[in-house]
Amino acid sequence: MSGHPLLDVTEVARTEPYLRTVGEVFRTFREQDSGCVSFGIRLPNGEQWFVKEPTTDAARRSLDRARAFHRAVRHPAIVPQSHRFTLRSGGTAVVMPWRRGESLYSPARLRHQGALARFRALPVSRVLHAVDRLLDAHLAVEAAGFVAVDLNST
């Protein structure tokens, strides 16, 4: 295969086996509320990517809606969809640049540990910078005619 193994591929039989032929799958996210399975993959050249595939019809529809969103909204805090490829079983997988980070969601019993606790312990100036970026991203979403909510279940 010539070209980029994730950005130039147009169709694969199955995502995970294909990813394992082109790089190291260093992270797998299964059983997500979205109905998708996602992978962190490191290519031999060191590039890291996030690949997401639907496992249900609802997840497929959600990824299709996300395509329109990502075409309309560009912001440094919103990770872009770089490419999509067709799955022989139906639907498409989405390729995005890998971004290092952690979910700030924390169940009440864990509120004093984990990522949210570390975020809360940052200097106020860093927290305000993060909040400013988040609000700016919400303004970009609104300017594109979208509402910043999780529409995953619709």
Phi, psi and omega in degrees: 000131175257161180088188182280131185291344178247328185269345180249352179288143180249332181206141174225155178289309180217136188295302187300312178300322178297313181302322181292340177276341184250352180183193180259121174280106185262351179207137177230133178245103180253166175050051178270153178302334183289343186081015179247159168246135182232155184224141166262127182232136177250120179280161180304333179278002178096346178299143177241136184226159177245124181237129186234131178231145179281148175243355180223165176297321179297320178294321178299315179296321179297317178294327176294319176296321181297329179298314179298319179300309183293334174288330185267333187244126175233127178200142181302334180273354180252116182292125184282155169275117183274328186195161173224146174226152184281142174257133181301334179281354181114149180084187180223153173258150182250138178246128180224153174298143177286134174237128178288137179170178179222152175288135177275354177299136179212121175302153183308322183292344181247014189295344181257014177214168177086192187299317181296319178296319178296320178297314180297334182275354179294158174301146183306322181298322179289321178296315179297322177298315179297316179295320177300316179297318180296314179295321177297320177296319178298322177295323177295321178297313180297318181298333179274000177091015179252165175247130184280083175220163177276110181260022185302323187271000180265000000 
